[in-house]
Amino acid sequence: MENFIFISPNYPEGYWMFCRGLKSMGARVLAVIDTAYDSLVPQLKSSIDECYRVSSFNNYEEVYKAVAYFAHKYGKPDWIESNNEAWLDLDARLRDDFHVTTGFSLQQVQEFQSKSAMKSYYAKAGIPVAPYCLPNSLEDAKNFAHENGFNLVLKPDHGVGASFTWHIRSEEDLETYWKQAQTLGTQMILERFIAGNVCTLDGLADKNGTIRFLSGMNYVSNCMDSVQNHDSIGTYYNFDITPERQEIAQRVVNAFGIKSRFFHGEYFELTQDYEGIGRKGDLVALEMNFRPPGGFCPDLINYSFDEDVYHLWAEVILSGTCQTHPKAKYSAGFVGRRTGIDYANSVEMLMSKYKDELLGVEVLPPAFASAMGDVTIKARFTTPERRDEFFRDSFARQNEQ
């Protein structure tokens, strides 16, 4: 029996399903939590063999003691994972300290979290990236801008999501946002703005790095506009993935050495030709994440494939394989709408018109609403045409009628 230590299965809320998958595959599931045992959902309680509570995952000494307790009682851990961006460093540090080799080391994780370092791995995979620099001064930034033009993006080299990301259109913009960036105390990366639609290749790689499950998501809007401009946002999973993109996903997984884990790769699909980069329709690498896609995207994958991706993950890492899914049965997606926008169609109208496709409507807490919208509407479709109609109806504003 393999000992699997799962960090923070109580948050995000649905992560108890990873433990359920592990348990069903015969693993001993040992949970480290930061909340009272009585507050855990019954499904999580029934999916773990034992749990250890710490006051905070930011207190490494406490978390170390929790893992040491499990190691003393049950033997050396075989796995230590959270599948959570917030705790990837913590997972890796614990693996290093307890000599667990089934995941990336801390050194690897920290390198991979650098957007500039990622670019070298994409280059190894033969995937183009946006030209960039790591400016150490405003003068460095201006020199790059004068060489590449004032259509740039400034953001932290290490960072998650679209926070502290600025679109630079002029020298005045650069001076203003450079000054703001200095308050962060972190290395910034300045890169050429790429006109493209954001899409992803999300999947599971086995212990040899072979992709066993692959899905592809398209953004209808994009996260940067959603956060910076308080715009609406939407995403959906595709019915299938072209052989060319399947091959791209595998090359990238090979380049990064991704094994026995989720990956969530983000790309620009070019909407125009760029000399030296690619032609319209080509993919340009954005960034790689070594975890499941965020928010409720795993659930959208499940709705698209009529599957349990939480169990597929457990199958892949514990048995090395899982059922293949060359095509999704549905295209599931969501629309994130903003309070304060005068939409042409009410939520009630959308719920009525798309009642046969509707999966749910949810008001999000502020932590998620900044990127995903205040009110989300989830639905799944059997045709691209019906799906596209749903997004048009959901995004339409009164002044566009």
PECOR-V770082 format. One line per field, one symbol per residue. ss: DSSP state (@ for helix, = for strand, . for the rest). phi: phi as a letter, one per 20 degrees, with the letter a starting at -180 (. if undefined). burial: # if it has 9 or more other ideal C-beta (glycine too) atoms within 8 Angstrom, else .. A space follows every 10 residues. Layout:
ss->???
phi->???
burial->???
This chain:
ss->..=====... ..@@@@@@@@ @@@@...=== ===...@@@. .@@@@....= ===......@ @@@@@@@@@@ @@@@....== =...@@@@@@ @@@@@@@... .....@@@@@ @@.=@@@@@@ @@@@@...=. .==....@@@ @@@@@@@@.. .=====.=.. .....===.. @@@@@@@@@@ @@.....=== ==...===== =====..... =========. ..@@@@@@@. ..=====... ..@@@@@@@@ @@@@@@.... ========== ...=...=.. ..=======. ......@@@@ @@@@@...@@ @@@@@@@@@. .......... =======... ..=...@@@@ @@@....=== ===..@@@@@ @@..====== =..@@@@@@@ @@@@@.=@@@ .
phi->.eededemfe bggffffffg ffffenfedd ddccbfgfef fgffgedcea ccedfafeef gffgffffff ffedogfebc bclcgfdfff gffffgfdle debfffgfff fffefffgff ffffemdfcf gbbdfdbffg ffffffedne bccdbffdac mdfldceddb ffgfffffff ffffmcfddd cffdeaefcc cdacdefene fdbbccddee dbffffffdl efbbbbeffb cfgfffffgf ffgffemfbl afbcedbeeg dbfcgndrdg nfedfdadcd afgeleggff fgffdlccff fggffffedn bafecfbefc debbddddfn eeffcfffff fffdffdfdr cbeefggefg ddofcdcdbc cdcfffffff ffffegdgfe f
burial->.######### ...####### ###.#.#### ####.....# ..###.##.. ####..#.#. .###.##### #.....#.## ####..#### ######.#.# ..##.#.### .#.######. ###.#.#.## .####..#.# ##.##....# .######.#. .#..####.. ..###.##.. #......### ####.##### ######..#. ########## ########.. .#######.. #...##.### ######.### ########## ...#..##.. .####..### ###..##### #####...## ########.. .#.....#.# ########.. ..#...#.## #..#..##.. #..#...### ########## #....##..# #.#####... .
